[in-house]
Amino acid sequence: MAPGPLVVKLQRLIERTYDLHTGLGDLGPYIIGDEGYARFFEGRPVAQKVGAAAPAGAKTLLRDSGDGLRVCVYYPDRMVENLERLDPARCLSDDNVDDFATLIEELDHFLFIADRHRSDATMSLLELELHANVTKSLVLELFVARIRRRDRLTEPDRDWIQHHLFDKNEFREDDPDVEERYRNASALAVRYLRFFRSLPVGDRPAELRRFHRRSHHEKLAHIARI
């Protein structure tokens, strides 16, 4: 894994895994904390908020400024401080796994949007959430395996990841359409991951890149067939 800050390691990992062409280097200018969010976004319209519905939750923010798409990622100070205190590269537990998963999710959203925008391709919010769910699961599996110093995860490790990413979520949102989208994205990701893990290890990198490049409808059709 590349040296440097955790977010840089994750960026390079995600870009390499899916062969993304984001055109992005330093992500620092695109990441804001509590002060930046209060200064630039509170009370101002954005085209879309992708992520946790709660005001204190991390989110990816998009705005069409007329001369181009503006995107940034908001990570609450509390979340960042927790991950600095409990480094997920050294230890993953009930105390930091949710924040780590959120860090991955919003970063995946950002990179996915950048890749699609650069190639002038369309995307859907369901596709965005599905993609992030797959990425979160695979990154968590990688980090747990490295912490355990194992090539393969045990069933208890897989069950722990499954519980935190999918099983414990209740998807209670004020907007029923948002709630349904999260629920569907979770179910689709679980089904796709089951298929993905059934593949020979050598076939998995190419499959992930095909998965990324499929359109919204192509992803749904592929998952329906597996």
C-alpha positions in Angstrom: 0.0 0.0 0.0 1.3 3.5 -0.8 2.9 5.5 2.0 1.3 8.6 3.3 -2.0 9.7 5.0 -4.8 7.2 5.2 -7.0 9.1 2.7 -4.2 9.0 0.2 -3.7 5.3 0.6 -7.4 4.7 0.1 -7.5 7.0 -2.9 -4.6 5.1 -4.6 -6.1 1.8 -3.7 -9.6 2.6 -5.1 -8.2 4.1 -8.2 -5.9 1.2 -8.9 -8.6 -1.4 -8.1 -11.1 0.0 -10.6 -8.5 1.5 -13.0 -10.1 4.9 -12.4 -9.1 7.9 -14.5 -10.0 10.8 -12.1 -7.3 13.2 -13.1 -7.0 14.0 -9.4 -3.8 14.4 -7.5 -3.9 16.0 -4.0 -7.3 15.6 -2.5 -6.7 18.1 0.2 -8.5 21.1 -1.5 -11.6 18.9 -1.9 -12.0 17.9 1.7 -13.6 20.1 4.3 -14.3 19.8 8.1 -16.7 21.4 10.4 -15.4 24.9 9.8 -15.4 24.6 6.0 -18.9 23.2 6.0 -20.2 26.0 8.1 -18.4 28.6 6.0 -19.3 27.4 2.5 -22.4 25.2 2.7 -24.7 25.7 5.6 -27.8 27.4 4.4 -26.7 27.4 0.8 -28.2 25.2 -1.9 -26.3 22.2 -3.3 -27.3 20.1 -6.3 -27.1 16.9 -4.2 -26.0 15.6 -0.9 -24.8 12.0 -1.1 -24.2 10.3 2.3 -25.6 10.4 5.8 -28.8 12.4 6.1 -28.0 13.8 9.6 -26.4 17.3 9.6 -23.4 16.0 11.5 -22.8 13.1 9.1 -20.1 12.9 6.4 -21.4 13.7 3.0 -20.3 14.4 -0.6 -21.6 17.7 -1.8 -22.2 18.6 -5.5 -23.1 22.0 -7.0 -23.4 22.9 -10.7 -21.8 26.3 -10.8 -22.7 27.0 -14.4 -19.1 26.7 -15.6 -18.6 23.1 -14.3 -19.4 20.7 -11.5 -18.2 21.5 -8.0 -17.7 18.6 -5.7 -16.2 18.3 -2.2 -16.3 15.8 0.7 -17.3 16.8 4.2 -15.8 14.8 7.0 -16.9 15.8 10.5 -14.0 16.8 12.8 -15.2 14.2 15.4 -14.9 11.4 12.8 -11.4 12.4 11.7 -10.2 12.7 15.3 -11.5 9.2 16.1 -9.7 7.7 13.1 -6.5 9.5 14.1 -6.8 8.2 17.6 -7.8 4.7 16.5 -5.8 4.1 13.3 -7.8 1.5 11.2 -4.5 0.4 9.6 -3.4 -0.9 13.0 -6.7 -1.9 14.6 -10.3 -2.3 13.5 -12.9 -2.6 16.2 -16.5 -1.6 17.0 -15.1 1.7 18.1 -13.8 2.8 14.7 -15.2 0.6 12.0 -18.3 2.8 11.3 -16.1 5.9 10.9 -13.7 4.0 8.7 -16.5 2.7 6.5 -17.9 6.2 6.2 -14.4 7.5 5.2 -14.2 4.9 2.5 -17.8 5.5 1.3 -17.6 9.2 0.8 -14.1 8.9 -0.9 -15.5 6.3 -3.2 -18.4 8.6 -4.1 -16.0 11.4 -4.8 -13.7 9.3 -7.0 -16.6 7.7 -8.8 -18.1 11.1 -9.7 -14.7 12.4 -10.8 -14.2 9.4 -13.1 -17.7 9.5 -14.6 -17.5 13.3 -15.1 -14.1 13.1 -16.8 -15.4 10.5 -19.2 -18.7 12.4 -19.7 -20.6 9.3 -18.6 -24.0 9.2 -16.8 -24.5 7.8 -13.3 -27.4 7.3 -10.8 -27.6 7.7 -7.1 -28.4 4.0 -6.7 -25.3 3.1 -8.7 -23.2 5.4 -6.6 -24.4 3.8 -3.3 -24.0 0.2 -4.8 -20.5 1.0 -5.9 -19.5 2.4 -2.5 -21.0 -0.6 -0.7 -18.9 -3.0 -2.7 -15.8 -0.9 -2.2 -16.3 -0.6 1.6 -16.6 -4.3 2.0 -13.5 -5.1 0.0 -11.4 -2.5 1.7 -12.5 -3.6 5.1 -11.7 -7.2 4.2 -8.2 -6.1 3.0 -7.5 -4.1 6.2 -8.7 -6.9 8.5 -6.6 -9.5 6.6 -3.5 -7.3 7.0 -4.1 -6.7 10.6 -4.6 -10.4 11.2 -1.6 -11.2 8.9 -3.6 -13.7 6.9 -4.2 -14.4 3.3 -7.8 -15.4 3.9 -10.4 -14.1 6.3 -12.0 -16.4 8.8 -15.8 -16.7 8.8 -16.1 -14.8 12.1 -14.1 -11.9 10.5 -16.5 -11.9 7.4 -19.5 -12.1 9.7 -18.2 -9.1 11.7 -17.8 -7.0 8.5 -21.2 -8.1 7.2 -22.8 -7.1 10.4 -21.3 -3.6 10.5 -21.8 -2.8 6.8 -25.1 -4.4 6.1 -27.0 -6.3 8.8 -27.2 -3.7 11.5 -28.4 -0.9 9.3 -32.1 0.0 9.6 -32.2 2.7 6.9 -34.5 5.1 8.6 -34.7 8.2 6.5 -37.2 11.0 6.3 -37.4 10.6 2.6 -38.9 7.2 1.6 -37.2 7.3 -1.8 -33.8 7.8 -0.1 -34.6 5.0 2.4 -35.5 2.6 -0.5 -32.4 3.5 -2.4 -30.1 2.7 0.5 -32.0 -0.5 1.1 -31.8 -1.6 -2.5 -28.1 -0.7 -2.8 -27.3 -2.8 0.2 -29.2 -5.8 -1.0 -27.6 -5.5 -4.5 -24.1 -5.2 -3.0 -24.6 -8.3 -0.8 -25.7 -10.3 -3.8 -22.9 -9.0 -6.0 -20.2 -9.7 -3.4 -21.5 -13.2 -3.0 -20.9 -13.8 -6.7 -17.6 -12.0 -6.6 -16.2 -14.2 -3.9 -17.1 -17.3 -5.8 -14.7 -16.3 -8.6 -11.1 -17.6 -8.8 -8.8 -15.0 -7.2 -7.0 -14.4 -10.5 -10.3 -13.4 -12.2 -11.4 -10.9 -9.5 -9.4 -7.7 -10.6 -10.8 -7.9 -14.1 -14.3 -8.5 -12.8 -14.2 -5.4 -10.6 -13.1 -3.2 -13.5 -15.9 -4.6 -15.6 -18.3 -3.9 -12.7 -17.2 -0.3 -12.4 -17.5 0.4 -16.2 -21.0 -1.0 -16.5 -23.8 1.5 -16.6 -26.5 1.7 -14.0 -28.8 -0.6 -16.0 -26.0 -3.0 -17.0 -25.1 -3.4 -13.3 -28.6 -4.2 -12.4 -29.0 -6.7 -15.2 -25.7 -8.4 -14.4 -26.6 -8.7 -10.7 -30.1 -10.1 -11.6 -28.4 -12.9 -13.6 -25.9 -14.1 -11.0 
